[in-house]
Amino acid sequence: MSFKYKLFLFPLLILASCKQVQKVTDAITNPSAREILERDFNTNDSIYNKYLDNYAKSKANNLQLELPAVVTSQSDSSNFSILSYTIALNQGERFKIVSPVKPDSLQLAIDVFAFINDSIVSKKPVISNVPNTNSLEFDVTKNGFYKLVILTHSEATNKFAMQLYTEPSLEFPVSGKSNSAIQSFWGAQRGGGSRTHKGIDIFAKRGTPVIASTNGYISKTGNQGLGGKQVWLRDGIFGQSLYYAHLDSIAVEGSDRVKIGDTLGFVGNTGNAITTSPHLHFGIYTRVGAVDPLPFVKQNKPIEIKETTFFKNAITRLKVNELRVGAGVKNAKIIDVNRDSPVKILGKTNSWFHLKVKDSIEGFMHESLVKQAL
């Protein structure tokens, strides 16, 4: 082997070795999609500083997004296109982001942060998507506001869309029924105002199967007190307890192991429900007490992704154009923008553009107030 060939081969071996070490390291540290993308930036380069500045400003904005939603955007090969929204989530919901765009054509970097207080967002994300995926989901364990930040950066310009929505983390507890069968909710007055409702009531014909909403074991059954014939389903040793009450009859025994969909009993009106129509009282109890079970079982549908008009550079149409914090007139107004003001389109949800005015002020403006710049 010639000396010149050895000189050519040596850097390749070093590069291959570094890549192999990186793969091993990644297998241990499990970096997020954003962390992988950040490797492509030189920390001493102005591009990296621009990215850090854009990310911090976007994360700090006060824009709000109501779920479910579809957000359409476009990556930009020359600038970092970063979308950031505050969303409200409830304990028991499963938050999901799904995009049909393939990671090999455009990698999205998605982070979800929790609010520490009304204005400060945590430095570490609650969850991030992993490399080679453009989706994310997690079960919400705490009511509150969360900050969603989505980074899009690629060598090419790619239009893409995302579905953002919640779904229940538990199976609906009455077979064949859905949201419309719920007729009494958490917090309703009971006993002439002496107590409040610690669950939801799901109405159905007597004898309708009541099913296990999760895998677990039966910790208790019985016929006593206000709940009449009842079943307690434990979701793991340190998990939550699901309470099924007013049953007509019980189909399980204490210590039984059950799986999602197994029949626990049948709808009735035993206990203090004797004067009402047959229904299931469904409650959830955690280590800190009862919690609202509705988000755990409420069935939601994502909004379908449809083709929509999208362009990056635009100008305003009217003498006065309202810029708002959310995609709807019920949201607070940020500023009024004059006619023919240039704006940069960052995204679109429903008929509202997420845009930037004067290269610094972000907000939502209805599509009727904006036209494509020539």
KANORDA-V699935 format. One record per backbone hydrogen bond with DSSP energy under -0.5 kcal/mol. NH is the residue of the N-H (numbers start at 1). CO is the residue of the C=O. If there is no record, write none. Layout:
# KANORDA-V699935
NH:CO
NH:CO
This chain:
# KANORDA-V699935
6:2
7:3
8:4
9:5
10:6
11:7
12:8
13:9
14:10
15:11
16:12
17:13
18:14
19:15
20:16
21:17
22:18
23:19
24:20
25:21
26:22
27:23
28:24
28:25
29:25
30:26
33:129
36:32
37:33
38:34
39:35
39:36
40:37
41:38
43:41
45:42
48:42
49:45
50:46
51:47
52:48
53:49
54:50
55:51
56:52
57:53
58:54
59:55
60:56
61:58
64:325
65:86
68:164
69:164
71:162
72:70
72:348
73:160
74:346
75:158
81:79
81:152
82:80
83:150
85:148
86:63
87:85
87:146
89:144
92:140
93:90
94:167
95:93
95:138
96:165
97:136
98:163
99:134
105:102
106:102
108:106
109:151
110:108
111:149
112:127
113:147
115:145
116:120
117:120
122:114
126:112
127:112
129:110
131:31
133:130
136:97
138:95
140:93
140:138
144:89
146:87
147:113
148:85
148:146
149:111
149:147
150:83
151:109
152:81
153:107
158:156
160:73
162:71
163:98
164:69
165:96
167:94
169:92
170:296
171:213
175:173
175:209
177:174
181:178
182:179
183:181
183:201
184:201
187:197
188:185
190:195
193:190
194:190
194:191
195:190
197:188
200:282
201:184
202:280
203:181
203:201
204:278
207:267
208:205
210:265
211:173
212:262
216:258
217:234
218:256
219:217
219:232
220:232
222:230
224:228
228:224
228:225
229:247
230:222
231:244
232:220
233:231
233:242
234:217
234:232
235:240
236:234
239:236
241:285
242:233
243:283
244:231
244:242
245:243
245:281
246:227
247:229
248:266
249:266
251:264
252:264
255:218
256:253
258:216
261:212
262:259
264:210
265:210
266:249
267:208
268:246
268:279
270:246
272:226
273:270
274:271
276:273
279:268
280:202
281:245
281:279
282:200
282:280
283:243
283:281
284:291
285:241
286:289
289:286
291:284
296:293
297:293
297:294
298:294
314:343
315:371
316:341
317:369
321:337
323:335
324:322
324:364
325:332
328:326
331:328
334:323
335:323
337:321
339:319
340:316
341:338
343:314
344:356
345:312
345:343
346:354
347:354
348:72
349:352
350:70
352:349
353:365
354:347
355:353
355:363
356:344
357:361
358:342
360:357
361:357
362:360
363:355
364:324
365:353
367:351
369:366
370:367
371:315
373:313
